[in-house]
Amino acid sequence: MSQEYANLAQVATRIRRHILEMVTEAASGHPGGSLSAVEILTALYFQVMKVDANRPNWTERDLFVLSKGHASPVLYATLAERGFLPTEELLTFRKINSRLQGHPHRKGTPGVDMTTGSLGQGLSAANGMAMASKLEQREDHWIYCLLGDGEIQEGQIWEAAMTSAHYNLDNLIAFLDYNGLQIDGDVHTVMNPAPLAEKWRAFNWHVQEIDGHDFGQVLAAIDIAKTARNMPSMIICKTIKGKGVSYMENQAGWHGSAPNREQLAQALAELEEVK
C-alpha cells in the first residue's frame, strides 16, 4: 500500500471508530450503511473535494449530497475528522438540541450542503446544484451524491436519473453504495434493482463498477468520471455492510441497530488491529 493510501486508511479507521462510538452513545442510529461508505467519503473529503473547514460556506467549494441520509454518522464523522466539527461533538449525535440529528440538516451544521432523509430525493437536489453550476458557467466545480442500493428502489431516483442525463450534467458524479442489504433484508429479494450498470447506462449515464473499499479504485474512478462529457457519472461501489466489524459485516440486522457497550469494545478492539 502506498503512503498516500495508508494515510487515507488511517483516516478511515478513525471515522469508523467515531461512527461506532456515536451510535452506541445515542443507543440508536444506522451503523451498517455508514461503515460501508467510509472509504468513499474519506476519498472525497481528504483527497478530491475542494472544501475549507474554516469557510464551510465558501462559494467555490465542491458540494456533497448524502442522499441516503440515515447514514449521517459517516458524514458527521468525516466532517469532524476534516475539521468542520469538534470530534467531541460527535457524542451529542441524536440528542435534544444537538446539531447532529439522525438525518443531516444543512442549517446550522457546518459542512452539510443539503438536508436529507426522505429517501430518493437527494439525487434531485444534486441535479439542482449541478444545473445551477452550469447556469453560472462555473468551471471545475463538482457535485457529488451518495445513494443507497435500497434507496434506488424509489421511483424518484429514476426520474432524477433521466433529468441528469437530459440536461447533460457532466459536473455530477454519483456513487451507489452497493452493499446488497437494506432494513428488510437482501436488496434483491425485497425489490431487485439488477441489472444495475445496464440500467444506469440505459438512462444515458457514464457508468463504472468498482470495489468501494479500495482507495485506488475509488480515486481512479473519480478521475475517469471527470473526463466524461455531456453525461452524468455513476460509480457503482461494491461494498460490505458493516465493513470493519466482524459481527456486523453482511448482517442486515445492523442496518439500524446500535451496539451495546460490550459490543462497542469488541468492535474498537478489532479496529485497533487495523494498521
N, C-alpha and C positions, 0 to 999 in steps of 0.2 A: 504494500500500500504506500502510495506517495505521501510525502509530508502534508501536502495540501488536503488529501482525502483523510489522512489521520487526524488532522486538526478538526475537520468537519465531523468526523466520527466522535470525537471527544465532546463537541458541542451537542451532537445528537444524544449522547448518553446523558448529559446534564438535563436536556429537555425531557427525556423520558423520566428521569428522577422527579423533576418538577411535576409532571403530569400525574404520576402516582401519588405523590405527596398531596397534591391539590385535591384530587377526588377522594382520597382517604380522609383528609381533614373535613371535607364537606359531607362525607358519607353519601355522596351522590355524584353523578356525572357519567361521562362516556369514555372510559379508558381505551377500549379495544380499537375503535376507529381513530382515536387520537394517536395511539402508538404506531399505527400502520402508516401514518402520514408524516412521521418525523423527518425522514430524510428529504422529502420533497420540500418541506418548509425550511429546513436547515440550508439546503442548497440555494433556495430563493433568497432568503434574508441574509445569508452570510457570504454569498458568492455572486449572486446575479442581480438582485434588485437594487435600484437607486433609491435609497432611503436614508434619512438622517434622524437619529433618535433625539437629537437636540432641537430638531424642527419637524415634529410629527405632521404638521400641516403644510410642509414645503410643497409649493405648487409644481415643482419639477419632479417630484417623486414618482416612481412606478406605483401601481395600485394592485392590491390583492383582495380578492373576494373569497371568503370561506363559505361556499355555498352550503356545504354540509355543516351548518352552524352548531350542531350539537357536539362537534369535535372541537369546541372552543378551547379546551385545555391545551391542545397543541399550539394554537395560535397565541394564547396568553403566555405560555412558557417560552415560546420562540421570541416574542416581543420583549419579555423580561431579559432573556439572555442577550438580546440585541441592544438593550439599554433603554427601551421605551418605558419600562415599568420597573420598580424595585422588586427584586426577587422575593422579598418578604411579603409583598402584597399578594403574591400568588395564593397564600394560605387563607385569604379572605374570599376565595372562589365560592360563589353561590350564596354568600352570606348577605343579610339585610344591609343595605346601603353600600355594598361593595361595588366598585366599578366593574368587577369581573363576574358578570352574571352568567347563567347557564348557556346563554347564546350571546354572541358578540353584539355590542351596541356601540355605534360609532360616536355618539355624543358623550364626550367626557372620558372616553377610553383611548389614550394615546396609541396611535398605530393601527387602530381599527378603521378601515376605509369604508366598510359597509355593514350595516345592521343585517344580520341573517338569522335564520332559524326555521322559517317555514320552508320546508324542503322543496326544491325545484325552482326557486326564484332567483338564486344567485347568478345564474348564467345570464338571465335577462338584465340584471343590474350591471354585470360586466359588459354586456353589449352596449348599454347606455354610456358607460365610461369610455369604451373604445370608440363609439360613434362621436362622442363629444371631442375626443382627442383628434379624430380625423377632421372634424369641422374646424378645429383650431389650428390644423395643419402642423401639429407637433411632431417633430422628428425624434426618433429613438425614445419613444415613450411607450411603455408596455403595460398591458393589463393582464393579470394572472388570475385564474379562477380554479378552485379545487372542488371537484364534485365527488359524491359518493356513489358506489355502484348500485346500492338500493335506491338512492335518490333518482337515478336516471329512469326509474320506472314511472316517474311523474311525466305527464303529458306536456307540461310547460317546458320541460327541458328540450323537447324536440321542436316545439315552436321557436324556442330561443335558438336552437341549432340552425334552423332554416334562416332565421334573421341574421345570424352571424355571417353565414355564407352569402346571403343575398346582398349584404352591404360590404362584402369583401373586407371583413375586419381582420386583416393580417397583422394587426397590432395586439390581437387577443390570443393568448396561449392558455388552454385549459388542461387540467390534469384530472384523470379519473383514478381515484383510489380504489383499485380493483382487488379488494381482499376477499371477496366471494361470500361474505356473511353480512346479514342485517339483523335487526332485532328479532325477527320471526324465524331466523334460520338461514339456510342456504339461499343465496340470491336466485340461483337458477331454479329452485323449487318454488319459491314464493311467486316470482314473476320473471321468467327467463329473459334477460336482455340480449342474449347472444343472437347472432354473431356481432360482437362489439365493433371491431375495426371496420368490418364491412358496412355496418350501419352508419358510422360517422363518415366514412368515405362517400357513401351514397348521399349524404347530406352536404357533400362538397367541402369537407374538411380535410386538411392535411393531417395524416394520422401516423403515429409511431407507437410501437409496443415495446416496453422495457421492463426491467427489474426495478421496481420503485424503491428498493433499499440499496441500490448500487449507485454511489455518488457519481462515478464515471459515466454511467449510462444516463442518469438524470441530467447532468450538466451537458453532455453531448447532445441529448435530445433537445434541450432548450436552444442550444446553438443552431441546430438544424432547423428547428421551428422558426427561428428568426429569419431564416432565408426564404421561407415560403412567401409567395407573392399572391395578393388578391384573394386569399382564403385564410380562414382561421385555422389554428392548430390544436389538435387533441393529442395529448401524450397519455396513453393507457399504461398505468403503472401497476404491474402485478405485485401485490403486497401481501403481508401476513397480518391478519387481525391480532392485536395484542403483541406485536413484534417486540422481542427483547425480554419477555417474561414467560417462562416456560409454561406455567399453568394457565396463562391467558391465550397463548398462541392458538389460532384457529378454533377458538371456542366462542360461539355466538352468545353464550351466556354473559360474556364480559362486554357486550356491546354497551349496556347502560347500567352496570353494577360496579359499585366501589369496593375495593378490598378492605378487609379489616386490618387492624394494626399488625397482627401476626403475618398476614399475607403480604402486607407492605414491607415488612422486614425481610421476608424471603425474596421479594422482587428486587429490593435495593441491594441485597447481597449478591444476587445474580448480576445486576448491572455493575457492581463494584468489580466484578471479574472481567468486564469488557474493557479491553485496552485498545 
